[in-house]
Amino acid sequence: VAAAEPVPERRSLLAAALPFTQALLAQVGRTLARAQAALAWPEGTPAVSPPPPSPPPCAPLSDADLRLYLGPGGRLLRPQDLRLHVFHGGVEPGLRKVVWRYLLNVFPAGLTGQERLSHLRLKAAEYSSLKVALAARAAPAELAQVAAAVRKDVVRTDRAHPYFGGPEEGHPHLAALQALLTTFALGHPRLSYCQGMSDVAAPLLAVLDDEAQAFLCFC
């Protein structure tokens, strides 16, 4: 910054530097102007556009809605559209037993309604065999450790819900929850059982009311 009354040598130095400074500032201004034009950002407007508004929520998926996603023979033709409908609107409670099996990829793509029933029967038989085989193959200490860890959560999961309420002894739904979680843990030894898995499996079992199908959905 020049002094208020510069000496002659300083005045001559500033006079020599002034043209260069003015040229540099002019060049910077032209560069910024070109960049602004290239990016098409009008002066004073934000560079990032606001996100588009979310689609309004739709009505819960009904049986009539589900049929719109099915083709000849009951094949699911538009799985992504079905998922979006459920994402934005949910599912009528009475239809969850059917729709959850689609959402959780229980069925291979392209099956007819009859083929889906056959697939469920086959998988139920496989689950029964798997449950027996894993329990027989596991070492007694491992089986006892896994069963104890699962039991600790099972006896306190959703006990206020009518499906899991009542005395623990001989409770069929608690036994089913215990069995499917123990089978999963034995079949996945690197993962085994983690606290909170029962909170995922319990609503599946309560809605599907079938141990084998709940196991498939949980997997």
Stockholm file with secondary structure:
# STOCKHOLM 1.0

chainA/1-219         VAAAEPVPERRSLLAAALPFTQALLAQVGRTLARAQAALAWPEGTPAVSPPPPSPPPCAPLSDADLRLYLGPGGRLLRPQDLRLHVFHGGVEPGLRKVVWRYLLNVFPAGLTGQERLSHLRLKAAEYSSLKVALAARAAPAELAQVAAAVRKDVVRTDRAHPYFGGPEEGHPHLAALQALLTTFALGHPRLSYCQGMSDVAAPLLAVLDDEAQAFLCFC
#=GR chainA/1-219 SS CCCSSCCHHHHHHHHHHHHHHHHHHHHHHHHHHHHHHHHTCCTTSCSSCCCCCCCCCCCCBCHHHHHHTBCGGGCBCCHHHHHHHHHHHCBCGGGHHHHHHHHTTCSCTTCCHHHHHHHHHHHHHHHHHHHHHHHHHSCHHHHHHHHHHHHHHHTTSSTTSTTTCSCSTTCHHHHHHHHHHHHHHHHCTTTCCCTTHHHHHHHHHHHHCCHHHHHHHHC
#=GC SS_cons         CCCSSCCHHHHHHHHHHHHHHHHHHHHHHHHHHHHHHHHTCCTTSCSSCCCCCCCCCCCCBCHHHHHHTBCGGGCBCCHHHHHHHHHHHCBCGGGHHHHHHHHTTCSCTTCCHHHHHHHHHHHHHHHHHHHHHHHHHSCHHHHHHHHHHHHHHHTTSSTTSTTTCSCSTTCHHHHHHHHHHHHHHHHCTTTCCCTTHHHHHHHHHHHHCCHHHHHHHHC
//
